[in-house]
């Protein structure tokens, strides 16, 4: 037992902090946590979970359209935004209660309020001051808006979950996860959606086939996608918001949503005074063990800006607790981490793009298929699914798998296990497919894609 009030104080009650606190308490540590907003963090309260609920709701629009091809006569349908938001809010409240319960059941002391560092062992929460042997920063991040005139008229993903009314006309600025997911949500619920992205193509950093295929597919759904286009200013007009674009044109809309990135929540925590190093973006700098420049202070999750995914934050928090309190040192593993974009259609990916694989391994084999799913043969939909495998030609190991299509995230999760285990292309070939499914295409790919001509 240390001479401090707690063995561990966690600043932030999100996914990474919850896991770290629970596991540390399981090892016998005296743990406390402070959360200034709602327990559950970005993912549960205003991120992954409410977003996925809205995705589910918006997908019914596609199902209603497809139903006619299968003999269903669907009466005129009506969507109630307020009912959807109320249902979402009830579920989020239920989950927040569960997260609080996880701490209580583990014997963790909870504080409601903003925590700041007074020194390397002292934390201030309102008018309370406590001490701890180890401190874990797990404060996550927040969305940022572009620095243009009229940015105060924009919303971010935070406000999108609480809009009183469904906007009829929406401009979304950005080309990443959040922009594309909300584009599908608003489009599915009936809004007229324009996506503006300043780069050459959406989903920067993803495999090029995914980027190009998804761009073509979302345009089919009615979304107005404009790349190499950006906003210069926004102003209030008589009939709505006036959005001025880099090409000199304007758009009149009811809502402008900024999905142009996120920044770590480090301002005002007292990090500078304590000596915790941060990078130019404000992220906490840590080593492989999530340890900061102050030896007894650690950080996990989006506040470190390493790999900003909820399951990764959970892994980091668990590894921290194992290392510091469980006497089982281990670092989080960032290789072959699967991810999904819940755009419409979905994106699922794990491992390397063909570009990155070629840089790392030299000679690679690429297998790719684009096909019309069985459902579309009767529904009349023009959707196409893309599936792709990237293979190290020297070892035959599959080093990347990518998909654009319905339930891509669900399918890639299983593929990720095989890739993480080191499966070879021969193992995929030897696996019997489940017929008729889209997923079986991953084990029936036989024809290599020809290598691009090198300049």
N, C-alpha and C positions, 0 to 999 in steps of 0.2 A: 504494500500500500504506500503510495506516494504521499507527500505532505500537502498535496493540492486538493481542491474541492472535488475534482474529477480526474480520472486517468485520461479521458478523451473528451474534448468538446468539439462538436461538429457544427460548423456554420453553414446552414442550408439544409432544408428537409426534402430535397429531391431524391431522385433514384440512386445516385451515387452515395449521397450522405446517409440515406436510409439503410442501404446495404452495409456500408462501413460500420455504422453505429450498431446495427443489430448483431453483426458477426463479432465485433469487438466485445459487446456485452455478453455474448455467448461464451467468450473466453474468460469471462469473469471481470472484465474492466468496468469501472464506474464511468458511465457515459451520459453526456447531456447533449442536446441539440437545440439550436435556435433557428426559427423560420419566421421571416418578416411578413410573408403573405399567406400562402396556404400550403399545407403539407402535401407532398406529391410532386412538387417541382414543375418545371416546364412541361415535361412529357404528360403527366397526368392531368394537370390543371388547364394548361393552355397550349398544348402541343400535340404530341402523337395521338393520344387517346381521343380528345374531343374532335380532332381533325379526322380521324378514321371513322368516327360515328357520322360525321357530316359526309364523308365519302360514301359510306354505306347508303345514307339517305338519298344522295344525289344520283346514285347508280340506278335507282328505280326508274328514272326517266328512260334509260336505255332499255330496261327490261320491258316497260310498257310498249315501247316501239317495236321491240322484237316479237312480242307476244302474238301479233296479228299473223305472222308467218307460220305460227304453229296452231292456228285455228281459233285463237281467242279473240273475242270481240270485247274490247276494253272501252267502257264508257268514258266520256270526258273526265279527265283526272284533274284534281286541284291540289296544289301544294300549300301548306300552311307553315311559313317560316317560324312564326312564334311558337307553334306546337313542337317543331323540331328542336328549337333552341331550349325550350322548357324541358324536353325529354333529355337532352344532352346535359343540362344543368343538374338534373336529378341524379344522373349516373355519376357525374363528376363529384357531387357532394357525397355520394355513397363511397366512392373510391378514396376520397380524402379521409373519411372516417376510418376506413380500413388502414390507411397509412399511419394515422395517429395511433391506431390500435396496435400496429406492429411494434412501434416504439414502446408503448405502455406494457405490452406483453413481454417485451425483452427487458423490462426494468430500466428503460432509458428515461431520464428526466427531460421534459420538453419545456422550452421557453417560446412564447409568442412575442416576437419583436425583432428589431434589427440588431444584430450583434456586430461589434467592432473590436479591433485589437487595441489594447492599451499598451501591452508589451508582449514579449514572446510567450508568456504564460498566463496573461490576464485578458479576459474578455468582458466587455461592458454591454449589457442588454437593458436599454432604458436606464432606470435608476438602480439596476442590479449589477454587481461586479462579482465575477467568479474567476477561479484559477483552474488551470488544467495542465497536466504534464505534457500531453500531446494535443495539438489543435489541427483539425482538418477543415480546409476551405473547400466547400462544395456548393458555391453560390450560383453556378450556371451562367447563362448569358441572357441577352435581351436583343430584340430586333432594333435595327437602326434604319433611319430614313436617309435618302440622298440629300446632299447639301445644295438644294436649289430653292429659289424663292417660292413660297407657298407650301413648303413641306409640312407646315403645321396643319394643313387641310387634309393631309393623307392619313390613312389608318395603317396599322400593321396587323400581323396575325393575332396579336393580343386583343385588339378591338374587334377583329372580324368575328370572333366567337360570341360577341355580345351586341351585335347590331340589332337595333329595334325592328328594322324592316329590311327585307331583301332588296338590295339595289337592283334597278332594272338595267343599268349600264355601268360596267365596271372596267377600269383600267388597272392592270396589275403590272408593276415594274419589277423585272427580274426574270431570270431564266433557270433558277435552281429548284431544289425540292419544293420549297414552300410556295413559290410562285406557280408552279405547274399543278401542284395538288389543289390549291385554291381556285385556279382557273377551271379545273374539272368540276370542283364543288359548285361554284357559282353557275357555270354553264349547265350542269345537270339540273339545278333548281330553276333554270329558266332565264337567267341573266344574260345580257349581251356582253361578251367578254373579249377584251383586247389585251394581249400580252405584249409588252415591250421589253426587248432585251438588247443591250448595247453591243454584245459580242456577235461573232460570226454564226454561232449555233448554240442552242440551249444545252443545259446540263454539262457545263465545262468540267473537264476532268473524267468524264465517263467515256466508255468505248464509243468510237465514232459511229459505228453502225447503230448503236442504241440511240444516240443523239439524233441522227438523221431520220431513223425510222419513227421514233416517237413524235418528232416534229410533224412528219407527214400524217401520222394517225390523229393527232389532236386537232389538226386543221379539218379533218373529215368530220369531226364532231361539231363543227361550227365555231370554234374559237378562232379569232383573228390574231394570228401570231406574226409579229413583226420583229425580225432580228435586225441588227445594225441600226437600231432605233432607240432613242432615249428621250427623257423628259428634260426640258430646260426650265420650266416653271409651271406652277398651278395657280389659278385665281378663281375666285367665286364669280360666277356669272348669274344672269337672271334665271336661266333654265337649268342650272347645275354648275358643276365645276368645269372650268376650261383648262384643258391640258395642252401646253405648248410643246411641240416636238422639235428634235434637232433638224429635221428637214424643213422646218418653217410652217408645217401644217398644225392644225389644232383638232382636238376631240372634245366634245361636250358629253360629260358622264355624270353619274350620281355619286360615284365613289372611286377614289384612287387609293390603291393598296400598295404600299412599299414592301417588297420582299427582296431587298437588296443586300441582305447579310445580317449577321448578328455579332455582338461584341460581348466580351466577358464582363460579368458583374464584379468589378473590383474597385470601382470608385468609392471612396469614403469608407473603406474597410480598415484603414490604418496600416496598410501593408508597407508603405514607404517609411513610416516612422519606425516600424519594427525591423525593417531591412529585408523584407521579402522581395525578391527580384521579379519584375514583370517585363514583358517584351514590349515592342513599340505599339502593339495593338491592345495592351493592357492585360494580356493573358499571364497567368502565374507560371513562371518557369520552374519546371520540375525535372528530376532525373528519372531513371527507369523505375524507381521505387516510389514515385509520386512524392518525393521529398523536395522541399523548396530550399532556397539558399539559407534559411534558418533551420537548423537540424531538427528541431522538435515540431516544426510546422509542415504540414503536407497539404496536397490539393489533388482533387480528382474531378473528372467530368468536363463539361464545356468551359469552365473557368480556366482550364489549362490549354484549351484550343488544340488538343492533339487529334483526336478522332471523335467528332461531335455526334455520337450516336448513343441513345439511352442504354442499350445493352453493354456498350463499351464502358460507360460510366459505372454501371453496376459491377462489371468485371474489375475495374480499377479500384473501386471501393472495397470489394471483397479481397483483392490481392493486398491492398494496404493493411486491412485488418489481420489477415493471415500472417503477413510479414512482421508487423509491429507488435501484435498482441497474441498471435497464435504460435509464434516461434516456428513458422513454416514459410520461410522467405520465398516469395515468387513475384515476378513482374507480370503485368498484363501483356498479353500476346496480341499484336496488331496485324498479324499475317493472315490472309484469307478470311477477312471479316465480311460476312454477307450484308447486303443492304437492299432496301426496297424504296422506290418512289411510288407513292400511291396516287399517281396521276391516273388519267383514264384514257388509254389503257395503262396498267401497272408496268413498272420496271422492276426487275429483280437482277441482282448482279453479285458476283463473288470473284475475287481474284483479279488478275491483270487484264487490261485491254490488250488487243493485239499489238498496238504501238508500244506499250510499256513492256510487253513480253518480248518483243523483238529486240528492244534495247538491252534487256536483261539476259536473254538466252541466245540471241543471235538468230538461229534457224528455228522457226516455229511452223506448225501446221494449224490452219484455221478451218473449222467446219461450221457452215451456216445454212440455215433454211428459213424461208419466208413463205408462209402458207395461209390459206383461208381456213379458219376453224370450222368444225362441223356445224356448230350452232348457226353460223352465218349462212350456210347453204339454204336454210329455210327462212331465216329472218330477213334475208336480203341485204344484210349489212355488208359494207365494203371493207370491214376491218381485216387486218392482216397481222399475224403473229410472227415475231422474229425470235429465233433461238440460235445460239452460237457457242461453240467451244473453242478455246485456245489451248494448244498443246505444245509443250517443249519437245521438239522433234528428236532431240538427242536421247531423252529418257522416256518418251511417250507419256509423261505425266501431264494430266490436265491441270493447267494453271489459271484458267479463267472460264467462267460460264456466265452467259448474259441472256436475258429474255425481256421482250416487250410483249405484253398480252395479258389477258385476264388471269388473275391469281398468280402473277409472276412471283410475288414475294413468297407465297406458300410453296411454290414449286422449287424455287431456288434454295429455300432453307434445307430441303433434303439433299439437293445437289452439293450444297456447301459442306455437309458432313463428309461426303465422299472425297471432295477436293482437299479438305483439311486433313483427311486420313492418307492423302498421297495417291489417290486412285489414278490409274493410267487409262489412256483411251481404250486399251484392250479390255479393261474392266467394264467400261461403259458398253462396249460392243458385245460383251459376254452376258450382259444383263437383259433379261426378257422384258419387253415393254408391256405396259398395261393398255389394252386396246378396247375401245377407241378412246384415247385421251390425247390432249396436246402434249402432256409431259413425256409420252413415249418417244417423241421426236429426239429427245436428248440421248437415247440409246440406239437410235436407228441412223444417226448421222454417219455417212460413209464417204461422201465425196468432198475432197479438200477444195477450199477456195484458192484460186490462183493467186500467187504473190503479186502485190502491186509492182508496177514497173518503177524501178529506182531512177531518179533523175540523175 
